[in-house]
Amino acid sequence: MKIETHTTHFTSPLYLESGRILEPYEIRYETYGELNEAKDNVILVCHALSGSHHAAGLYEGERKPGWWDALIGPGKGIDTDRYFVVCTNVIGSCFGSTGPMSPQYPSEEPYRLKFPVVTIKDMIRAQRQLLSHLGIHHVKAIVGGSMGGMQALQFAVDYPGFADHIIPLATTYATRPWVIAFNKVAVEAIRRDPRFDNGNYAPDAFKEHGCDGLAVGRIAGHISYLSPQSMDRKFGRNYVATDGLFELFGRYEVERYMEYNTANFSRIFDPLSYLYIVKAINTFNLSRGYDSLHDAVSRIRAQVHLISFAGDYLFFPEEMEHLAKMLRRNGQAHSYHEIESDYGHDAFLVEVDKFDFIIREILEEECG
C-alpha cells in the first residue's frame, strides 16, 4: 500500500466559528492508494479525540500500525487498491497540524492558552480547504468514528453536495451531559496538575515522565470507552500477583491496565491539545447555526449510513437512531445499523470485523 505523509502550509486566513481567525496554519495529512484520473475515488477518513492522520499502515521501524489499519488497506473494507484515502490531523491536535503548542506567527513562541477555541465546524472547514488545495472538490465518502463521526455529520450538513456517502460510527448529533461530565474529570485533572503551570510548560516537559493530570483524566476516558461486560472478560477480579491483597495500594489487574495505558498516553499527547479537542467535542451540536436539528438534517444530500454499537456507553445507540428516524421521516436516503457488541465505545476501533463488510457494500453499491 502506498503511504504518503505531507504537511501543507496555508497563508490565507481560516475564519473560525468563534469569530477569531487562524492565520497562518498548517495541516498534516496522510494518503493511501492512488488518486484516479477522474478524481472520483476519494474517501476522507476523520479521526477521533486521540487519533491522528496516521490511520493505516506501518511506518518504517515501527511495530504499531495506524489506528484503523484493520479497516483501511488492500482488500480491506476501505480498499486502497480501489480508493484514494485521505486522513488529516485536525487543527488543535499535537501531531503536526496547527495547535496550541504551535508558534504564534510572527513570534516563535507557542500560542498556549492564546490559541483560539476550535469547533468541529472549524476542523472540517480546514479539511475542506486542504482538499480544495489538492484539487479535490467532491469525495465518494466521508467515514469516521466518535469525534470522527461528528466531523462526517458536520460535513454532510455544511457541505451538502460534497460527498456521495456519509458513514458516521459510534457518534451523536449533539454531545450530551453524560459525556461532558466524563470530559470534566480530564479537564480538571490537567488544570490542577502543578506541572501544567496554566499552560506555561516547556514543549518537551512531559516526554519522559508524562503529565499526571492527563493520565488521571484519561482513566475516566478509558472507563467510558469500555463496558462492564468487556472489563469482566478482560480482567475479571484478578489481582496483580506481585501486590499484596492487604497492601493499601495493591492493585487489581484492571487498575494496573489503567495505570500503564494512561501513563504512556500522557507522554505522547500534549495536555493543551487534549483540552482544546475535548472542548470541541463538548460544544458539538449539529443544529448550531441552523433553526433546529431538523433544519440542519434537511440540508443533507448525501446518503447517510449510521452505525452504532449496542454496548456503547459514551454515545448510546438511541442517539444515532434518533437521526435515522428523522432521515426516514424526511424521505432522505439513509441506512441504520446497530452492531451487536458489548465491548463498549471503542468497538468501532477494535471489532472492525463486525462492520467492515457493511462499509465495503456501501462503497461498492448505491444504497438507498
C-alpha positions in Angstrom: 0.0 0.0 0.0 1.3 3.4 -1.0 1.5 5.7 2.0 2.5 9.4 1.8 2.6 11.9 4.6 2.6 15.6 3.9 2.2 19.0 5.7 0.5 21.9 3.8 1.1 25.5 4.9 -1.8 27.9 4.4 -1.3 31.7 4.5 -4.9 32.5 3.8 -7.0 33.0 7.0 -9.2 30.3 8.5 -12.3 32.1 9.8 -13.4 30.3 13.0 -16.9 29.8 14.3 -15.9 31.9 17.4 -15.2 34.9 15.1 -11.5 34.6 15.6 -9.0 34.0 12.7 -6.3 31.4 12.5 -3.5 32.7 10.2 -1.3 31.1 9.0 -1.9 27.5 9.8 -0.7 24.0 8.8 -2.4 20.7 8.2 -0.6 17.4 8.4 -2.2 14.6 6.4 -1.7 11.1 5.1 -2.8 9.4 1.9 -3.2 5.8 0.9 -3.6 4.4 -2.6 -3.7 6.3 -5.8 -5.9 9.1 -7.0 -7.5 8.2 -10.3 -7.7 10.5 -13.3 -11.3 11.4 -12.7 -10.6 12.1 -9.0 -13.8 10.3 -8.1 -12.3 7.6 -5.9 -11.6 9.8 -2.9 -12.5 8.7 0.7 -11.9 11.1 3.6 -11.3 9.5 6.9 -11.8 11.6 10.1 -10.1 10.7 13.4 -11.3 10.7 17.0 -10.0 12.5 20.0 -6.7 10.8 20.5 -6.2 9.8 16.8 -4.1 11.4 14.1 -3.5 11.4 10.4 -1.8 8.0 10.7 -4.9 5.9 10.1 -3.3 2.8 8.5 -0.1 1.0 7.5 3.2 0.8 9.2 6.0 3.4 9.4 9.5 2.0 8.8 11.0 0.8 12.0 7.7 0.8 14.0 5.6 -2.2 15.0 2.3 -0.5 15.7 0.2 0.3 12.6 -2.3 3.2 12.1 -5.3 3.3 14.4 -7.8 2.0 11.7 -5.4 -0.4 10.0 -7.9 -3.2 10.3 -10.3 -1.3 8.0 -8.0 0.5 5.6 -5.7 -1.2 3.2 -5.5 -3.5 0.1 -8.6 -5.8 0.0 -10.0 -4.4 3.3 -13.3 -2.7 4.0 -11.9 0.5 2.6 -9.8 -1.0 -0.2 -6.8 1.1 -1.1 -6.4 -0.8 -4.3 -9.6 1.0 -5.4 -9.8 4.1 -3.4 -7.6 7.1 -2.6 -7.9 7.6 1.1 -7.1 10.9 2.8 -6.8 11.3 6.6 -5.9 14.7 8.1 -4.8 15.6 11.6 -7.4 18.1 12.9 -6.4 21.6 13.8 -5.8 21.9 17.6 -4.1 18.5 17.7 -0.5 17.8 18.5 0.5 15.5 15.7 1.5 18.1 13.0 -1.4 20.4 12.4 -1.5 23.8 13.9 -2.4 23.6 17.6 -1.8 25.3 20.9 1.9 24.5 21.1 2.5 25.7 17.5 4.4 29.1 17.1 2.1 32.1 17.1 3.2 34.0 14.0 5.2 36.2 13.7 6.7 35.1 17.0 8.3 31.7 17.6 6.6 31.5 21.0 3.8 28.9 21.2 0.2 30.0 21.4 -0.5 28.0 24.6 -3.8 29.4 26.1 -3.9 32.2 23.5 -4.8 29.6 20.9 -8.5 30.1 19.8 -11.1 27.6 20.7 -11.9 25.5 17.7 -15.0 23.5 16.9 -16.0 20.6 14.8 -17.2 23.1 12.2 -13.7 24.7 12.2 -12.0 21.3 11.8 -14.0 20.4 8.7 -13.6 23.9 7.2 -9.8 23.4 7.4 -10.1 19.9 5.9 -12.3 21.3 3.1 -9.6 23.9 2.4 -6.9 21.2 2.2 -8.9 19.1 -0.2 -9.6 22.1 -2.4 -5.9 22.8 -2.4 -5.4 19.2 -3.6 -7.8 19.8 -6.4 -10.5 17.6 -4.8 -13.9 19.1 -4.9 -16.0 16.0 -4.3 -15.5 12.8 -2.5 -17.1 9.4 -2.7 -17.4 9.0 1.1 -16.5 10.5 4.4 -16.0 8.0 7.2 -15.3 8.5 10.9 -16.0 7.2 14.4 -16.7 9.1 17.6 -15.3 12.6 17.1 -14.6 11.5 13.5 -18.3 10.7 13.1 -19.1 14.2 14.3 -16.9 15.6 11.5 -18.6 13.3 9.0 -22.1 14.5 10.0 -21.0 18.2 10.1 -19.6 17.8 6.5 -23.0 16.4 5.4 -24.8 19.4 6.8 -22.4 22.2 6.0 -21.3 21.0 2.5 -24.4 19.1 1.3 -23.1 18.2 -2.2 -19.6 17.4 -1.2 -19.9 13.6 -0.6 -21.9 10.8 -2.0 -21.9 8.8 1.2 -21.5 9.8 4.9 -20.6 7.0 7.2 -20.5 8.0 10.9 -19.9 5.4 13.6 -20.4 5.5 17.4 -21.2 9.2 17.5 -24.1 11.6 18.1 -25.8 14.7 16.8 -25.0 16.7 20.0 -22.8 15.9 22.9 -24.9 15.1 26.0 -24.2 16.0 29.6 -23.1 12.4 30.4 -20.1 12.8 28.0 -19.3 16.4 29.1 -19.2 15.1 32.7 -16.6 12.4 31.8 -14.6 15.0 30.0 -14.7 17.3 33.0 -12.6 14.9 35.0 -9.8 15.2 32.5 -10.1 18.9 32.2 -9.9 19.5 36.0 -7.2 16.9 36.5 -5.0 18.6 33.9 -5.7 22.1 35.1 -4.9 21.2 38.7 -1.6 19.4 37.9 1.2 21.8 39.2 3.4 20.8 36.3 0.8 22.0 33.8 1.5 25.5 35.1 -1.5 27.1 33.4 -0.2 26.0 30.1 3.3 27.5 30.5 5.2 24.2 30.4 8.1 23.6 28.1 7.2 21.8 24.8 9.0 18.6 25.8 8.1 18.8 29.5 6.1 15.5 29.6 8.0 13.3 27.1 9.9 11.4 29.8 7.6 11.3 32.8 4.2 12.2 31.3 1.6 14.6 32.6 0.0 13.2 35.8 -3.2 15.2 35.3 -3.7 13.9 31.8 -3.0 10.4 32.9 -5.7 10.6 35.7 -8.2 12.2 33.3 -7.5 9.6 30.7 -8.6 6.9 33.2 -12.1 8.4 33.2 -11.9 8.3 29.4 -10.9 4.7 29.3 -13.8 3.8 31.6 -16.3 5.4 29.2 -14.7 3.7 26.2 -15.2 0.2 27.6 -18.2 -1.5 29.1 -18.8 -3.5 32.3 -19.0 -6.7 30.3 -15.7 -6.1 28.4 -14.0 -5.3 31.7 -15.3 -8.5 33.2 -14.0 -10.5 30.3 -10.6 -8.8 30.1 -9.8 -8.5 33.8 -12.3 -10.3 36.0 -11.4 -9.8 39.6 -7.8 -10.8 39.0 -5.3 -9.3 41.4 -1.8 -8.4 40.5 0.3 -11.3 41.6 3.2 -9.3 43.0 0.9 -7.0 45.0 -0.4 -7.9 48.4 -4.2 -8.1 48.9 -3.9 -6.1 52.1 -1.5 -3.5 50.8 -3.4 -0.2 50.7 -2.2 0.5 47.1 -2.2 -3.1 46.0 -3.9 -3.3 42.6 -6.4 -5.4 40.6 -5.4 -6.1 37.1 -7.9 -3.5 35.8 -6.1 -0.9 37.9 -2.7 -1.8 36.5 -4.1 -1.7 33.0 -5.4 1.8 33.6 -2.1 3.0 35.1 0.0 1.6 32.3 -2.1 2.8 29.3 -2.8 6.2 30.6 0.8 6.9 31.7 2.0 6.0 28.2 -0.7 8.2 26.6 0.3 11.2 28.8 3.9 11.0 27.4 2.8 11.3 23.7 -0.3 13.6 23.8 0.0 17.2 24.6 -2.3 18.3 27.5 -3.2 21.6 26.0 -4.3 19.8 22.8 -6.3 17.5 24.9 -8.1 20.4 26.5 -8.9 22.1 23.2 -10.1 18.9 21.5 -12.3 18.0 24.4 -13.8 21.5 24.2 -14.6 20.9 20.5 -16.3 17.6 21.4 -18.3 19.2 24.3 -19.5 22.1 22.1 -20.5 19.8 19.2 -24.2 20.4 18.2 -25.2 19.7 14.7 -28.0 22.2 14.9 -25.9 25.2 15.9 -26.1 27.8 13.2 -29.5 26.4 11.9 -33.0 26.9 13.1 -33.3 23.4 14.5 -31.8 19.9 14.2 -34.5 19.1 11.7 -33.5 22.1 9.6 -29.8 21.1 9.7 -30.5 17.4 8.8 -32.8 18.5 6.0 -29.9 20.1 4.2 -28.2 16.7 3.7 -28.0 15.5 0.1 -25.6 12.5 0.6 -26.7 9.0 1.5 -26.1 8.7 5.3 -25.2 5.3 6.8 -25.4 5.4 10.6 -23.5 2.7 12.5 -24.0 2.4 16.3 -22.9 -0.2 18.8 -25.2 -1.9 21.3 -22.7 -1.7 24.2 -21.6 1.9 23.6 -21.9 3.7 27.0 -20.5 7.0 25.7 -22.7 7.7 22.6 -25.7 5.5 23.0 -27.4 3.8 20.0 -30.6 5.8 20.7 -28.7 8.9 19.6 -27.9 7.5 16.2 -31.4 6.0 15.9 -32.9 9.4 16.5 -31.1 10.7 13.4 -32.2 7.7 11.5 -35.8 8.3 12.3 -35.5 11.9 11.3 -33.9 11.0 8.0 -36.7 8.4 7.4 -39.4 11.0 8.1 -37.8 13.4 5.7 -37.5 10.7 3.0 -33.7 11.2 2.8 -31.5 8.3 1.6 -30.0 6.5 4.6 -29.4 3.2 6.4 -29.0 2.4 10.0 -27.1 -0.5 11.6 -26.9 -1.3 15.3 -24.0 -3.6 15.7 -24.4 -6.3 18.4 -21.5 -5.7 20.7 -20.8 -5.5 24.4 -17.2 -4.2 24.0 -18.1 -0.6 24.6 -17.5 2.7 22.7 -14.1 1.5 21.4 -15.8 -1.3 19.4 -15.5 0.9 16.3 -11.7 0.6 16.6 -11.5 -3.0 18.0 -14.3 -5.0 16.4 -13.9 -4.0 12.8 -14.8 -7.5 11.6 -18.4 -6.8 12.8 -19.0 -3.9 10.4 -16.2 -3.7 7.7 -18.4 -5.7 5.3 -21.1 -3.0 5.7 -18.8 -0.3 4.7 -17.5 -2.4 1.8 -21.1 -2.9 0.5 -21.9 0.8 0.8 -18.8 1.8 -1.2 -19.4 -0.8 -3.9 -23.2 -0.4 -4.3 -25.6 2.5 -4.4 -27.6 2.1 -1.2 -31.0 3.7 -0.6 
